[in-house]
Amino acid sequence: MSQSSKPNILIVLTSTAKIPNSDKPIGWYLPELAHPYKVLAPHCNVTVASPAGGEAPLDPNSVEMFKEDKVSTEFLDNSESVWKNTEKLSNFVGRAKEFDAVFYVGGHGPMFDLATDPTSQTIIREIYESSRIVSAVCHGPAALVNVKLSDNTYLIADQAVTGFSNAEEDVAGGTAAMPFLLEDELNKNSNGKFEKAKENFGECVVEGRDGRLITGQNPASAEPLAQILLRKIQALRAERKV
């Protein structure tokens, strides 16, 4: 990776295009990449990866749901290469210090691959233990649920965390098809530290105890999370005198 004065961010997308044993299409969720990309790309070198590499499946439902959202439609029209030419996630094991942060995009896909992907878990651990930032939005925090640090404790243990809530999953009609309920697992492995907005689909971004774990609850939280992430990255780079 070329060196420059810009921060480097690794964005991770799912490779799961359908709910297993079903024809229902899923994937990554359009506004949860489009809005953060708008915030981050002008200021950062962005690398996009997925477990399988190549084209990461975009959830067609998110395209329909956000067809009136200008940021999403412009990204869809002008930035295909971002998700159609992703790098293979395994290429980044052992390279944590090349990045300032990792960001996991939501959509139902991560519930079926990134939640249990050992390569992803290794990369998250390496980035966090290198004093970099781990971030995720909506169903993206599924990738964090089972991550353990080198001392065998959960990454999210005793840290404030959020993600798509049980109530939101009910409204979205996904509860019966999910392999687990994200709110329940995040709450369990964080030892009861799960937080959420007062209203379904309200904005909610929370930071862990050291500011290096940043999670957002839902699509409305994606852009605010990216803004916080960018500020945190810049602050940490200043501390490291990068």
Secondary structure, DSSP 8 states (H G I E B T S, - for coil): ----SS-EEEEE-----B-TTS--B--B-HHHHHHHHHHHTTTSEEEEEESS-B---B-HHHHHHTTT-HHHHHHHHH-HHHHHSBEEGGGGTT-GGG-SEEEE--SSGGGTTGGG-HHHHHHHHHHHHTT-EEEEETTGGGGTTT-B-TTS-BTTTTS-B--S-HHHHHHHT-GGG-SS-HHHHHHHHTTS-B---SSTT---EEE-TTS-EEEE-SGGGHHHHHHHHHHHHHHHHHHHT-
